[in-house]
Amino acid sequence: MLHLPNEILFIVFNKLNKVDVLYSLVDITQRFNQLIFDPFYIHNLNMTSMTMKSFYDRVYSIDNQVLERICKNILPRIYHKITELIVEQYSMERVLQTINYPQLYSLTLMDFSEDVLFNHLTSKLI
């Protein structure tokens, strides 16, 4: 994989879930870091693990260990490049409380129950 041109690696990365790429490939090599942290790749960050397209659209939460590593080690390195962010109800607090996103112009909230969303929007925690 290291012999492939950057363009091909970008195609491969774009086929993968960004959470998986961030968790698995950051700090493997300097070249991977350069590609993964590229503003054109990282600007739109979907912090949901997976969306199943079926009769019942379902969004799955990120594993706690994965979320912990991303919030502590990766978001502080990329926060200023993120312009669009997608979160679900179980990761929202941690992702939004970790750091401010100065370039953020789009925040998408996925799979929130009415009660949970109301509590988040009216509390002062976030």
DSSP file (Angstrom, degrees, kcal/mol; ACC not computed):
  #  RESIDUE AA STRUCTURE BP1 BP2  ACC     N-H-->O    O-->H-N    N-H-->O    O-->H-N    TCO  KAPPA ALPHA  PHI   PSI    X-CA   Y-CA   Z-CA
    1    1 A M    >         0   0    0      0, 0.0     3,-1.2     0, 0.0     8,-0.1   0.000 360.0 360.0 360.0 -29.5    0.0    0.0    0.0
    2    2 A L  T 3   +     0   0    0      1,-0.3     7,-0.0     7,-0.0    29,-0.0   0.676 360.0  61.1 -70.5 -15.9    2.9    2.4    0.6
    3    3 A H  T 3  S+     0   0    0      2,-0.1    -1,-0.3     0, 0.0     0, 0.0   0.577  83.4 102.0 -86.4  -9.5    3.9    2.1   -3.0
    4    4 A L  S <  S-     0   0    0     -3,-1.2     2,-0.0     1,-0.1     5,-0.0  -0.416  80.2-106.1 -75.7 148.6    0.7    3.5   -4.3
    5    5 A P    >>  -     0   0    0      0, 0.0     4,-2.0     0, 0.0     3,-0.5  -0.333  32.3-108.4 -68.1 158.0    0.5    7.1   -5.5
    6    6 A N  H 3> S+     0   0    0      1,-0.2     4,-2.6     2,-0.2     5,-0.2   0.854 117.3  59.5 -55.2 -38.9   -1.3    9.6   -3.2
    7    7 A E  H 3> S+     0   0    0      1,-0.2     4,-1.7     2,-0.2    -1,-0.2   0.894 106.8  46.1 -60.1 -41.4   -4.3    9.8   -5.6
    8    8 A I  H <> S+     0   0    0     -3,-0.5     4,-2.3     2,-0.2    -1,-0.2   0.901 110.9  52.4 -69.6 -40.5   -5.0    6.1   -5.2
    9    9 A L  H  X S+     0   0    0     -4,-2.0     4,-3.1     1,-0.2    -2,-0.2   0.895 107.3  53.0 -62.1 -39.3   -4.6    6.3   -1.4
   10   10 A F  H  X S+     0   0    0     -4,-2.6     4,-2.5     2,-0.2    -1,-0.2   0.905 108.0  50.9 -61.2 -40.7   -7.1    9.1   -1.3
   11   11 A I  H  X S+     0   0    0     -4,-1.7     4,-0.9     2,-0.2    -2,-0.2   0.926 112.4  46.3 -62.3 -43.9   -9.6    7.0   -3.3
   12   12 A V  H >X S+     0   0    0     -4,-2.3     3,-1.0     1,-0.2     4,-0.7   0.942 112.8  49.5 -63.0 -48.0   -9.1    4.1   -0.9
   13   13 A F  H >< S+     0   0    0     -4,-3.1     3,-1.0     1,-0.3    -2,-0.2   0.878 106.9  55.9 -59.5 -38.5   -9.5    6.4    2.1
   14   14 A N  H 3< S+     0   0    0     -4,-2.5    -1,-0.3     1,-0.3    -2,-0.2   0.711 102.6  55.9 -69.6 -19.1  -12.6    7.9    0.7
   15   15 A K  H << S+     0   0    0     -3,-1.0    -1,-0.3    -4,-0.9     2,-0.2   0.644 101.8  73.1 -82.9 -15.8  -14.2    4.5    0.5
   16   16 A L  S << S-     0   0    0     -3,-1.0     2,-0.3    -4,-0.7     3,-0.0  -0.590  96.6 -95.7 -97.7 158.7  -13.6    3.9    4.2
   17   17 A N     >  -     0   0    0     -2,-0.2     4,-2.2     1,-0.1     3,-0.2  -0.573  31.5-135.1 -69.2 131.9  -15.4    5.4    7.2
   18   18 A K  H  > S+     0   0    0     -2,-0.3     4,-3.1     1,-0.2     5,-0.2   0.842 104.2  57.4 -62.6 -34.1  -13.4    8.4    8.4
   19   19 A V  H  > S+     0   0    0     27,-0.4     4,-2.5    29,-0.3    -1,-0.2   0.928 108.7  46.6 -61.1 -43.4  -13.7    7.4   12.0
   20   20 A D  H  > S+     0   0    0     -3,-0.2     4,-2.6     2,-0.2     5,-0.3   0.902 113.0  49.3 -64.9 -40.8  -12.0    4.1   11.1
   21   21 A V  H  X>S+     0   0    0     -4,-2.2     4,-2.7     2,-0.2     5,-0.6   0.942 113.2  46.4 -63.6 -47.5   -9.3    5.8    9.1
   22   22 A L  H  X5S+     0   0    0     -4,-3.1     4,-0.9     1,-0.2    -2,-0.2   0.925 117.2  43.2 -61.7 -44.7   -8.6    8.2   11.9
   23   23 A Y  H  <5S+     0   0    0     -4,-2.5    -1,-0.2    -5,-0.2    -2,-0.2   0.900 125.1  31.8 -68.6 -40.4   -8.5    5.5   14.5
   24   24 A S  H  <5S+     0   0    0     -4,-2.6    -2,-0.2    -5,-0.2    -3,-0.2   0.800 125.3  32.6 -92.5 -31.1   -6.5    3.0   12.5
   25   25 A L  H >X5S+     0   0    0     -4,-2.7     3,-1.6    -5,-0.3     4,-0.5   0.612  81.4 109.4-111.6 -13.1   -4.1    4.9   10.3
   26   26 A V  T 3<<S+     0   0    0     -4,-0.9     4,-0.1    -5,-0.6    48,-0.0  -0.455  92.4  10.3 -66.5 136.4   -3.1    8.1   12.1
   27   27 A D  T 34 S+     0   0    0      2,-0.3    -1,-0.3    -2,-0.2     3,-0.1   0.608  94.4 111.5  69.2  16.0    0.5    8.0   13.2
   28   28 A I  T <4 S-     0   0    0     -3,-1.6     2,-0.3     1,-0.4    -2,-0.1   0.929  93.7 -11.3 -76.4 -51.3    1.3    4.9   11.2
   29   29 A T     X  -     0   0    0     -4,-0.5     4,-2.0     1,-0.1    -1,-0.4  -0.962  65.2-116.3-141.9 160.7    3.5    6.8    8.9
   30   30 A Q  H  > S+     0   0    0     -2,-0.3     4,-2.4     1,-0.2     5,-0.1   0.868 116.4  55.8 -64.1 -36.0    4.2   10.5    8.2
   31   31 A R  H  > S+     0   0    0      2,-0.2     4,-2.2     1,-0.2    -1,-0.2   0.920 106.3  49.3 -64.5 -44.0    2.8   10.1    4.7
   32   32 A F  H  > S+     0   0    0      1,-0.2     4,-3.2     2,-0.2     5,-0.3   0.922 110.5  51.3 -61.2 -43.3   -0.5    8.7    6.0
   33   33 A N  H  X S+     0   0    0     -4,-2.0     4,-2.7     1,-0.2    -2,-0.2   0.928 108.5  51.4 -58.5 -45.2   -0.7   11.6    8.5
   34   34 A Q  H  < S+     0   0    0     -4,-2.4    -1,-0.2     1,-0.2    -2,-0.2   0.911 115.7  41.5 -59.9 -42.7   -0.1   14.1    5.7
   35   35 A L  H >< S+     0   0    0     -4,-2.2     3,-1.0     2,-0.2    -2,-0.2   0.925 116.7  46.6 -71.5 -45.3   -2.9   12.5    3.6
   36   36 A I  H 3< S+     0   0    0     -4,-3.2    -2,-0.2     1,-0.3    -3,-0.2   0.871 114.3  47.3 -67.5 -37.1   -5.4   12.0    6.4
   37   37 A F  T 3< S+     0   0    0     -4,-2.7    -1,-0.3    -5,-0.3    -2,-0.2   0.355  80.3 127.4 -87.9   6.8   -4.9   15.5    7.8
   38   38 A D    X>  -     0   0    0     -3,-1.0     4,-2.5     1,-0.1     3,-1.3  -0.449  66.6-129.0 -62.1 132.4   -5.2   17.1    4.4
   39   39 A P  H 3> S+     0   0    0      0, 0.0     4,-1.3     0, 0.0    -1,-0.1   0.811 107.0  55.9 -57.0 -31.9   -7.9   19.9    4.6
   40   40 A F  H 34 S+     0   0    0      1,-0.2     4,-0.2     2,-0.2    -2,-0.1   0.764 114.7  39.0 -73.3 -23.2   -9.8   18.5    1.6
   41   41 A Y  H <4 S+     0   0    0     -3,-1.3     3,-0.4    -6,-0.2    -1,-0.2   0.871 122.4  37.7 -88.5 -41.8  -10.1   15.1    3.2
   42   42 A I  H  < S+     0   0    0     -4,-2.5    -2,-0.2     1,-0.2    -1,-0.1   0.530  86.1  93.8 -93.8  -7.5  -10.8   16.0    6.8
   43   43 A H  S  < S+     0   0    0     -4,-1.3    40,-2.6    -5,-0.3    41,-2.3   0.817  86.1  50.9 -59.7 -32.4  -13.1   19.0    6.4
   44   44 A N  E    S-a   84   0A   0     -3,-0.4     2,-0.6    39,-0.2    41,-0.2  -0.910  75.7-174.8-110.0 107.9  -16.2   17.0    6.6
   45   45 A L  E     -a   85   0A   0     39,-2.9    41,-2.4    -2,-0.7     2,-0.8  -0.905  12.5-164.3-113.5 116.9  -16.1   14.7    9.6
   46   46 A N  E     -a   86   0A   0     -2,-0.6   -27,-0.4    39,-0.2    41,-0.2  -0.871   2.8-172.2 -98.2 108.4  -18.9   12.2   10.2
   47   47 A M        +     0   0    0     39,-3.2     2,-0.4    -2,-0.8    15,-0.3   0.098  55.0 100.7 -93.0  22.0  -18.6   11.0   13.9
   48   48 A T  S    S-     0   0    0     39,-0.1   -29,-0.3     1,-0.1    13,-0.2  -0.838  71.1-138.4 -98.6 147.3  -21.2    8.3   13.5
   49   49 A S  S    S-     0   0    0     11,-2.1     2,-0.3    -2,-0.4   -29,-0.2   0.921  71.9 -19.8 -74.0 -43.3  -19.8    4.8   13.1
   50   50 A M  E     -C   60   0B   0     10,-0.8    10,-2.5    -3,-0.1     2,-0.5  -0.972  48.5-145.6-164.8 145.7  -22.1    3.6   10.4
   51   51 A T  E     -C   59   0B   0     -2,-0.3     2,-0.6     8,-0.2     8,-0.2  -0.984  18.0-149.1-118.1 122.6  -25.4    4.2    8.8
   52   52 A M  E     -C   58   0B   0      6,-2.6     6,-1.4    -2,-0.5     2,-0.9  -0.795   7.8-147.0 -91.0 124.6  -27.4    1.2    7.6
   53   53 A K        +     0   0    0     -2,-0.6     2,-0.2     4,-0.2     4,-0.1  -0.817  51.8 108.2 -93.0 108.3  -29.6    1.9    4.7
   54   54 A S  S    S-     0   0    0     -2,-0.9     3,-0.2     1,-0.0    -2,-0.0  -0.789  89.3 -59.5-154.6-164.3  -32.6   -0.3    5.0
   55   55 A F  S    S+     0   0    0      1,-0.3     2,-0.7    -2,-0.2    -2,-0.0   0.898 133.8  40.4 -58.3 -39.6  -36.3    0.0    5.8
   56   56 A Y  S    S-     0   0    0      2,-0.0    -1,-0.3    -3,-0.0     2,-0.2  -0.919  89.7-141.3-110.9 105.0  -35.2    1.4    9.2
   57   57 A D        -     0   0    0     -2,-0.7     2,-0.4    -3,-0.2    -4,-0.2  -0.479  27.1-171.2 -64.4 131.1  -32.3    3.8    8.8
   58   58 A R  E     -C   52   0B   0     -6,-1.4    -6,-2.6    -2,-0.2     2,-0.5  -0.990  17.5-157.1-133.5 133.0  -30.1    3.2   11.7
   59   59 A V  E     -C   51   0B   0     -2,-0.4     2,-0.4    -8,-0.2    -8,-0.2  -0.925  15.7-148.7-108.3 132.1  -27.1    5.1   13.0
   60   60 A Y  E     -C   50   0B   0    -10,-2.5   -11,-2.1    -2,-0.5   -10,-0.8  -0.805  15.0-119.4-104.7 143.3  -24.6    3.3   15.1
   61   61 A S        -     0   0    0     -2,-0.4     2,-0.3   -13,-0.2   -13,-0.1  -0.361  31.1-103.5 -75.3 155.4  -22.5    4.9   17.9
   62   62 A I        -     0   0    0    -15,-0.3    -1,-0.1     1,-0.1   -15,-0.0  -0.581  44.8 -97.5 -76.3 140.8  -18.7    4.9   17.8
   63   63 A D     >  -     0   0    0     -2,-0.3     4,-2.8     1,-0.1     5,-0.2  -0.297  32.6-120.5 -55.5 142.1  -17.1    2.4   20.1
   64   64 A N  H  > S+     0   0    0      1,-0.2     4,-2.5     2,-0.2     5,-0.2   0.872 111.7  50.1 -57.7 -42.6  -16.0    4.1   23.4
   65   65 A Q  H  > S+     0   0    0      2,-0.2     4,-2.0     1,-0.2    -1,-0.2   0.898 112.7  47.0 -64.2 -41.2  -12.3    3.3   23.0
   66   66 A V  H  > S+     0   0    0      2,-0.2     4,-2.4     1,-0.2    -2,-0.2   0.933 112.9  48.8 -66.0 -46.8  -12.3    4.7   19.5
   67   67 A L  H  X S+     0   0    0     -4,-2.8     4,-2.7     1,-0.2     5,-0.2   0.897 109.5  53.4 -60.7 -41.6  -14.2    7.8   20.5
   68   68 A E  H  X S+     0   0    0     -4,-2.5     4,-2.3    -5,-0.2     5,-0.3   0.931 110.7  45.5 -59.4 -47.9  -11.8    8.3   23.4
   69   69 A R  H  X>S+     0   0    0     -4,-2.0     4,-2.8     1,-0.2     5,-0.8   0.912 114.2  48.2 -64.7 -42.3   -8.7    8.2   21.2
   70   70 A I  I  X>S+     0   0    0     -4,-2.4     5,-3.2     3,-0.2     4,-1.3   0.930 114.0  46.2 -65.5 -44.4  -10.2   10.4   18.6
   71   71 A C  I  <5S+     0   0    0     -4,-2.7    -2,-0.2    -5,-0.2    -1,-0.2   0.885 122.5  34.9 -66.4 -38.9  -11.3   13.1   21.1
   72   72 A K  I  <5S+     0   0    0     -4,-2.3    -2,-0.2    -5,-0.2    -3,-0.2   0.882 132.6  20.3 -84.0 -39.8   -8.0   13.1   23.0
   73   73 A N  I  <5S+     0   0    0     -4,-2.8    -3,-0.2    -5,-0.3    -2,-0.1   0.688 128.7  30.6-108.8 -21.3   -5.4   12.5   20.3
   74   74 A I  I >X<S+     0   0    0     -4,-1.3     3,-1.7    -5,-0.8     4,-1.0   0.841 107.0  58.1-111.5 -47.6   -6.9   13.4   16.9
   75   75 A L  H >><S+     0   0    0     -5,-3.2     4,-2.1     1,-0.3     3,-0.8   0.878 102.3  58.0 -55.8 -39.4   -9.5   16.2   17.3
   76   76 A P  H 34 S+     0   0    0      0, 0.0    -1,-0.3     0, 0.0     4,-0.1   0.725 108.7  48.2 -63.1 -17.1   -6.9   18.6   18.9
   77   77 A R  H <4 S+     0   0    0     -3,-1.7    -2,-0.2     1,-0.1    -3,-0.1   0.652 124.7  26.2 -93.0 -18.0   -4.8   18.2   15.7
   78   78 A I  H XX S+     0   0    0     -4,-1.0     3,-2.6    -3,-0.8     4,-0.7   0.456  82.9 107.5-124.8  -3.1   -7.6   18.8   13.2
   79   79 A Y  G >< S+     0   0    0     -4,-2.1     3,-0.8     1,-0.3    24,-0.4   0.805  79.9  55.4 -52.8 -35.9  -10.2   20.9   14.9
   80   80 A H  G 34 S+     0   0    0      1,-0.2    -1,-0.3    -5,-0.1    -2,-0.1   0.553 106.5  52.1 -77.1  -7.1   -9.3   24.0   12.9
   81   81 A K  G <4 S+     0   0    0     -3,-2.6     2,-0.5   -39,-0.1    -1,-0.2   0.543  83.8 102.9-101.7 -11.0   -9.8   22.2    9.5
   82   82 A I    <<  +     0   0    0     -3,-0.8    21,-0.3    -4,-0.7   -38,-0.2  -0.627  31.0 160.3 -83.1 122.7  -13.3   20.8   10.3
   83   83 A T        +     0   0    0    -40,-2.6    22,-2.8    -2,-0.5    23,-1.5   0.647  69.0  37.5-109.7 -25.6  -16.1   22.7    8.5
   84   84 A E  E     -ab  44 106A   0    -41,-2.3   -39,-2.9    20,-0.2     2,-0.4  -0.996  66.5-175.8-131.5 134.0  -18.9   20.1    8.7
   85   85 A L  E     -ab  45 107A   0     21,-2.5    23,-2.9    -2,-0.4     2,-0.5  -0.994   9.4-166.0-135.3 132.9  -19.5   17.8   11.6
   86   86 A I  E     +ab  46 108A   0    -41,-2.4   -39,-3.2    -2,-0.4     2,-0.3  -0.980  19.0 169.9-118.7 124.9  -22.0   15.0   12.0
   87   87 A V  E     - b   0 109A   0     21,-2.6    23,-3.1    -2,-0.5     2,-0.2  -0.913  22.1-143.7-131.5 157.9  -22.7   13.6   15.4
   88   88 A E  E >>  - b   0 110A   0    -41,-0.3     4,-1.6    -2,-0.3     3,-1.1  -0.721  39.9 -92.7-115.9 172.3  -25.1   11.2   17.1
   89   89 A Q  T 34 S+     0   0    0     21,-0.8     4,-0.4    22,-0.4    22,-0.1   0.753 118.9  50.5 -61.9 -29.2  -26.6   11.5   20.5
   90   90 A Y  T 34 S+     0   0    0      1,-0.2    -1,-0.3     2,-0.1     4,-0.2   0.721 119.7  33.5 -84.9 -20.0  -24.1    9.3   22.4
   91   91 A S  T <> S+     0   0    0     -3,-1.1     4,-2.5     2,-0.1     5,-0.3   0.536  92.8  92.5-107.9  -8.6  -21.0   11.0   21.1
   92   92 A M  H  X S+     0   0    0     -4,-1.6     4,-2.8     1,-0.2     5,-0.3   0.914  85.6  47.4 -55.0 -52.1  -22.3   14.6   20.8
   93   93 A E  H  > S+     0   0    0     -4,-0.4     4,-2.4     1,-0.2     5,-0.2   0.934 115.5  44.3 -58.7 -48.4  -21.2   15.8   24.3
   94   94 A R  H  > S+     0   0    0     -4,-0.2     4,-1.1     1,-0.2    -1,-0.2   0.898 116.0  46.5 -65.9 -40.7  -17.7   14.4   24.1
   95   95 A V  H  X S+     0   0    0     -4,-2.5     4,-0.6     1,-0.2    -1,-0.2   0.906 119.0  39.9 -69.6 -41.3  -17.1   15.6   20.5
   96   96 A L  H  < S+     0   0    0     -4,-2.8    -2,-0.2    -5,-0.3    -1,-0.2   0.771 116.8  48.7 -82.3 -25.2  -18.4   19.1   21.1
   97   97 A Q  H  < S+     0   0    0     -4,-2.4    -1,-0.2    -5,-0.3    -2,-0.2   0.667  96.9  72.7 -85.8 -16.3  -16.9   19.6   24.6
   98   98 A T  H  < S-     0   0    0     -4,-1.1     2,-0.3    -5,-0.2    -1,-0.2   0.906 114.4 -23.0 -63.2 -42.2  -13.5   18.4   23.5
   99   99 A I     <  -     0   0    0     -4,-0.6     2,-0.3    -3,-0.1    -1,-0.2  -0.988  64.8 -98.8-165.1 158.4  -12.7   21.6   21.6
  100  100 A N        -     0   0    0     -2,-0.3    -3,-0.0    -3,-0.1    -4,-0.0  -0.645  27.3-143.8 -85.7 150.0  -14.1   24.5   19.7
  101  101 A Y    >   -     0   0    0     -2,-0.3     3,-1.4     1,-0.1   -21,-0.1  -0.854  14.7-174.5-116.7  92.9  -14.3   24.3   15.9
  102  102 A P  T 3  S+     0   0    0      0, 0.0    -1,-0.1     0, 0.0   -22,-0.1   0.744  84.5  43.7 -65.1 -24.4  -13.6   27.8   14.5
  103  103 A Q  T 3  S+     0   0    0    -24,-0.4     2,-0.2   -21,-0.3   -23,-0.1   0.422  82.9 125.9 -98.5   0.8  -14.3   26.9   10.9
  104  104 A L    <   +     0   0    0     -3,-1.4   -20,-0.2     1,-0.2   -21,-0.2  -0.410  16.9 154.5 -66.8 124.9  -17.5   24.9   11.6
  105  105 A Y        +     0   0    0    -22,-2.8     2,-0.4     1,-0.3   -21,-0.2   0.437  62.7  49.7-125.1  -7.0  -20.5   26.1    9.6
  106  106 A S  E     +b   84   0A   0    -23,-1.5   -21,-2.5     2,-0.0     2,-0.5  -0.971  54.6 178.1-139.1 122.9  -22.6   22.9    9.5
  107  107 A L  E     -b   85   0A   0     -2,-0.4     2,-0.5   -23,-0.2   -21,-0.2  -0.983   9.9-166.6-123.5 119.3  -23.5   20.7   12.4
  108  108 A T  E     -b   86   0A   0    -23,-2.9   -21,-2.6    -2,-0.5     2,-0.6  -0.917   6.5-155.6-109.5 128.6  -25.8   17.7   11.7
  109  109 A L  E     -b   87   0A   0     -2,-0.5     2,-0.4   -23,-0.2     3,-0.3  -0.909  16.2-163.0-105.2 119.1  -27.4   15.8   14.6
  110  110 A M  E     -b   88   0A   0    -23,-3.1   -21,-0.8    -2,-0.6    -2,-0.0  -0.837  57.4  -5.1-109.3 138.5  -28.3   12.2   13.7
  111  111 A D  S    S+     0   0    0     -2,-0.4     2,-0.4     1,-0.2   -22,-0.4   0.874  78.9 160.7  57.5  48.9  -30.6    9.8   15.4
  112  112 A F        -     0   0    0     -3,-0.3    -1,-0.2   -24,-0.1     2,-0.2  -0.832  36.9-131.5-100.9 137.3  -31.6   11.9   18.4
  113  113 A S     >  -     0   0    0     -2,-0.4     4,-2.5     1,-0.1     5,-0.2  -0.526  28.9-112.6 -76.4 157.0  -34.7   11.2   20.4
  114  114 A E  H  > S+     0   0    0      1,-0.2     4,-2.4     2,-0.2     5,-0.2   0.904 115.3  49.0 -58.5 -43.8  -36.9   14.2   21.0
  115  115 A D  H  > S+     0   0    0      2,-0.2     4,-2.5     1,-0.2    -1,-0.2   0.928 112.2  47.3 -63.8 -46.4  -36.2   14.3   24.7
  116  116 A V  H  > S+     0   0    0      1,-0.2     4,-2.4     2,-0.2     5,-0.2   0.924 112.9  48.9 -63.7 -44.8  -32.4   13.9   24.4
  117  117 A L  H  X S+     0   0    0     -4,-2.5     4,-2.5     1,-0.2    -1,-0.2   0.925 111.0  49.9 -62.1 -44.7  -32.3   16.6   21.7
  118  118 A F  H  X S+     0   0    0     -4,-2.4     4,-1.7    -5,-0.2    -1,-0.2   0.920 110.8  50.1 -59.9 -44.1  -34.4   19.0   23.8
  119  119 A N  H  X S+     0   0    0     -4,-2.5     4,-1.3     1,-0.2    -1,-0.2   0.903 112.3  47.1 -61.7 -42.5  -32.1   18.4   26.9
  120  120 A H  H  < S+     0   0    0     -4,-2.4     6,-0.3     1,-0.2    -1,-0.2   0.899 113.1  48.3 -65.9 -40.8  -29.0   19.1   24.9
  121  121 A L  H  < S+     0   0    0     -4,-2.5    -1,-0.2     1,-0.2    -2,-0.2   0.773 117.6  40.4 -74.0 -24.8  -30.3   22.2   23.3
  122  122 A T  H  < S+     0   0    0     -4,-1.7    -1,-0.2    -5,-0.2    -2,-0.2   0.585  99.0  86.8-100.4 -10.8  -31.5   23.7   26.6
  123  123 A S  S  < S-     0   0    0     -4,-1.3     3,-0.2    -5,-0.2    -3,-0.0  -0.424  72.1-136.1 -85.1 165.5  -28.6   22.7   28.8
  124  124 A K  S    S+     0   0    0      1,-0.2    -1,-0.1     2,-0.1    -4,-0.1   0.276  83.0  94.2-101.0   9.8  -25.5   24.8   29.3
  125  125 A L              0   0    0      1,-0.2    -1,-0.2    -5,-0.1    -5,-0.1   0.859 360.0 360.0 -70.5 -35.3  -23.2   21.8   29.1
  126  126 A I              0   0    0     -6,-0.3    -1,-0.2    -3,-0.2    -2,-0.1   0.416 360.0 360.0-104.0 360.0  -22.5   22.2   25.4
